[in-house]
Amino acid sequence: MLPTNFDTLANENSELRPVVRRVKEWVAGHADWSLLDPRVLARDLRDVDPYLLSLLLVGLVRIGLYRRVYMVETPSGVLAEGEYDDPLKIPKSVPDNFYKPFDPMETEIVPVYKPAK
């Protein structure tokens, strides 16, 4: 389960309190997820200001609760296996979920947030 102790950020910035509450609810409803994907959060939490959502995600990295990594979206639209600390270190060929190689420059590089270890 993903960490949800975001209260430090809510206490630092009262504007984030409603976002913290909504993201905590989302995480509780997605207990089997191992990462926060900003695209999915923005889609599922349409009532949350995207700017405030991005502030929360950056804040989670700043306080050391999460870390940002980059993943490659496959041509079929799902995230490929593999996480990269630097998007410039992504290889020129990445296998999709069926182990068929594809060029990551033809798809999206997606920043995602994983619990810090």
C-alpha positions as CSV (number, residue, x, y, z in Angstrom):
1,M,0.0,0.0,0.0
2,L,1.2,3.5,-0.8
3,P,2.1,5.9,2.1
4,T,-0.6,8.5,3.0
5,N,1.0,10.5,5.8
6,F,0.7,13.7,3.8
7,D,-0.3,15.8,6.8
8,T,3.0,17.6,6.9
9,L,2.3,19.2,3.6
10,A,-1.3,20.1,4.6
11,N,0.1,21.8,7.7
12,E,2.7,23.7,5.7
13,N,0.2,24.9,3.1
14,S,-3.5,25.1,4.1
15,E,-4.4,25.4,0.4
16,L,-3.3,21.7,0.0
17,R,-5.6,20.3,2.7
18,P,-8.5,19.5,0.4
19,V,-6.0,17.9,-2.1
20,V,-4.4,15.9,0.6
21,R,-7.8,14.6,1.7
22,R,-8.8,13.6,-1.9
23,V,-5.5,11.9,-2.7
24,K,-5.6,10.0,0.6
25,E,-9.1,8.8,-0.3
26,W,-7.8,7.8,-3.8
27,V,-4.9,5.9,-2.3
28,A,-7.1,4.1,0.1
29,G,-9.3,3.0,-2.8
30,H,-6.3,1.8,-4.8
31,A,-4.5,-0.3,-2.1
32,D,-3.0,-2.6,-4.8
33,W,-1.2,0.2,-6.6
34,S,2.6,0.7,-6.1
35,L,2.9,4.2,-7.6
36,L,1.1,7.5,-8.1
37,D,0.6,8.3,-11.8
38,P,-0.2,12.0,-12.2
39,R,-2.2,11.3,-15.3
40,V,-4.5,8.8,-13.5
41,L,-4.8,11.1,-10.5
42,A,-5.8,14.0,-12.7
43,R,-8.4,11.9,-14.5
44,D,-9.8,10.4,-11.4
45,L,-9.8,13.5,-9.3
46,R,-11.3,16.0,-11.8
47,D,-12.5,18.2,-8.9
48,V,-8.9,18.8,-7.8
49,D,-7.0,21.8,-9.3
50,P,-4.2,20.3,-11.4
51,Y,-1.7,22.9,-10.1
52,L,-2.4,22.0,-6.5
53,L,-2.1,18.3,-7.4
54,S,1.3,19.0,-8.9
55,L,2.3,21.0,-5.8
56,L,1.4,18.0,-3.6
57,L,3.4,15.6,-5.7
58,V,6.5,17.8,-5.7
59,G,6.0,18.3,-2.0
60,L,5.9,14.5,-1.4
61,V,9.3,14.3,-3.1
62,R,10.6,17.3,-1.1
63,I,9.7,15.8,2.3
64,G,11.2,12.4,1.3
65,L,8.0,10.4,1.3
66,Y,8.0,9.6,-2.4
67,R,10.6,9.8,-5.2
68,R,10.0,10.6,-8.8
69,V,11.0,8.1,-11.5
70,Y,10.3,7.9,-15.2
71,M,8.5,5.2,-17.0
72,V,7.8,4.6,-20.7
73,E,4.3,4.3,-22.0
74,T,4.0,1.4,-24.5
75,P,2.3,1.9,-27.9
76,S,-0.8,0.2,-26.4
77,G,-1.0,2.9,-23.7
78,V,0.2,1.0,-20.6
79,L,3.4,1.6,-18.7
80,A,6.3,-0.7,-19.6
81,E,8.4,-2.4,-17.0
82,G,11.4,-0.4,-16.0
83,E,11.9,2.7,-14.0
84,Y,14.5,5.4,-14.7
85,D,15.8,8.1,-12.4
86,D,16.8,10.2,-15.4
87,P,14.7,10.4,-18.5
88,L,17.9,10.8,-20.5
89,K,19.1,7.4,-19.4
90,I,16.1,5.6,-21.1
91,P,17.5,3.2,-23.7
92,K,16.8,3.6,-27.4
93,S,14.7,0.3,-27.3
94,V,12.4,-0.8,-24.5
95,P,10.4,-4.0,-24.4
96,D,6.6,-3.7,-24.2
97,N,4.6,-6.0,-21.8
98,F,4.8,-8.7,-24.5
99,Y,8.6,-8.3,-24.7
100,K,8.4,-6.8,-28.2
101,P,10.9,-3.9,-28.4
102,F,9.8,-0.4,-29.4
103,D,11.3,3.0,-29.6
104,P,10.4,5.0,-26.5
105,M,10.7,8.3,-28.5
106,E,7.5,7.3,-30.3
107,T,5.5,7.2,-27.1
108,E,5.4,9.2,-23.8
109,I,7.9,9.4,-21.0
110,V,5.8,9.6,-17.8
111,P,7.0,10.9,-14.5
112,V,5.5,8.7,-11.7
113,Y,5.9,8.8,-7.9
114,K,6.9,5.8,-5.9
115,P,7.3,5.5,-2.1
116,A,10.8,6.4,-1.0
117,K,12.8,3.5,0.4
